[in-house]
Amino acid sequence: MPIRSCILALLMFLSGFAMAQPAVKAADTAACAAEKADLEKRIAEAQSKGRMLQRRELAAQLAVLQAGCKPLDGDQSRAARIASLEKEIGALRADLAEAERQLRILKDTPSR
């Protein structure tokens, strides 16, 4: 049964990529920034509640949005990209820690 739920979760995650559409036009940097801030807030909320699938879907939407938004000047966009990558690495580390915790539980539980 765990394999079936893993496959279902993977399919839901991949469907997030297909449905992810930027909600604002690329030329409107203020709207892009506001949408980006909203998505980052929702990602943090999802992660704090342990909703890793939702967090990944929102991160995919954020990536699509960032690809469509007009970049800031060179130094600002570089700093923003560094901050974004550091945040994503932190989220991935949290996902990995949760997966390792679940694996330990499965290994420690006797099979029936």
N, C-alpha and C positions, 0 to 999 in steps of 0.2 A: 504494500500500500504506500510506503514512503516514496517509492519510485514514481508512482502515478501522480502523487501530489507535487513532486519535484518537476515532472514534465509539465503539469498544469501551470505551475508557477513560472517556468521558463517560457511557455507559450504566452502567458499574460504579460511577461516582461517584454518579449519581442513585439507583441502587439502595441505596446507603448511607443516603440520606435516608429511603427507605421502610422499611428494616430497623432504623433507629436507634430504640431504645426506651430510656427511662431504666431503669436496673437497680435503682433504689431508689425508695422511696416519697417523695413530696414533703415529708412531715412530718418525716422523719428527717434533720436538718441535718448531723449528724455523718457519717452514711453518705453523704450527698450530697457533703460535703467530701472524704471519702476517695475516692469514685468520681471526683470531679473531679480530684483530685491524680493518681490513676492514669492517667486519660485524658490529662492534660497531659504526664505522663512519657512515655507511649506516643507522643504526638504529637511530642515532642522527639526521641525515638529514631528514629521514622520519618523525620523531616526530616533528622537527621544522617546517615542511611543513604541519603538521596536517594529515598526512597519517598514521593513527593509525593501520589500517589493515595491511599495508605493514610493519609497525614497528613490529607488532606481528609475522608476518611470518618470518621476519629476526631474531627476538628473538628466534623463534623455531629452525631455522637453527643454530643459535649460540649455543643453548643448545645441539643439536645433535653433533656439532663440539667439544664442550667442553667434552662431554661424550666420544668421540673417541680419544681425545688428551691425551698423556702421561702427568700426573701431574708433577708439579715442586716439589721441596723438600717441606716438611711439612709446614714450616712457610710461604713460598711464596705462596703455593697453598691455604692455609687458608686465607691469606690476599687477594689474588686474588678473592677467593670465596666471602669473605665479601664485597669487592668492587663491585663485580658483582651483589650481592643481593641488595646492597644499590642502585645501578643504576637501577635495575629492579623495586624496590619499588618506586623510583622516577617516572619512566615511568608509572607504574600502577596508581600512584596518579594523574599524568597528564591525563591519560585516564579517570579516575573517575571524575575529575573536568570537562572534556569535556562532558562526559555523563550527569552529573548534569546540566550543562549549557543547553544542548539540551533538557533535561526534563523540565527545567524552561520555555524555549521557547514554548514547546508544551503545557504546562499547561496554559501559559498566552495567547495563541492563541485561539480565540473562535472557537468552532466546527461549521461545516457547515451542 
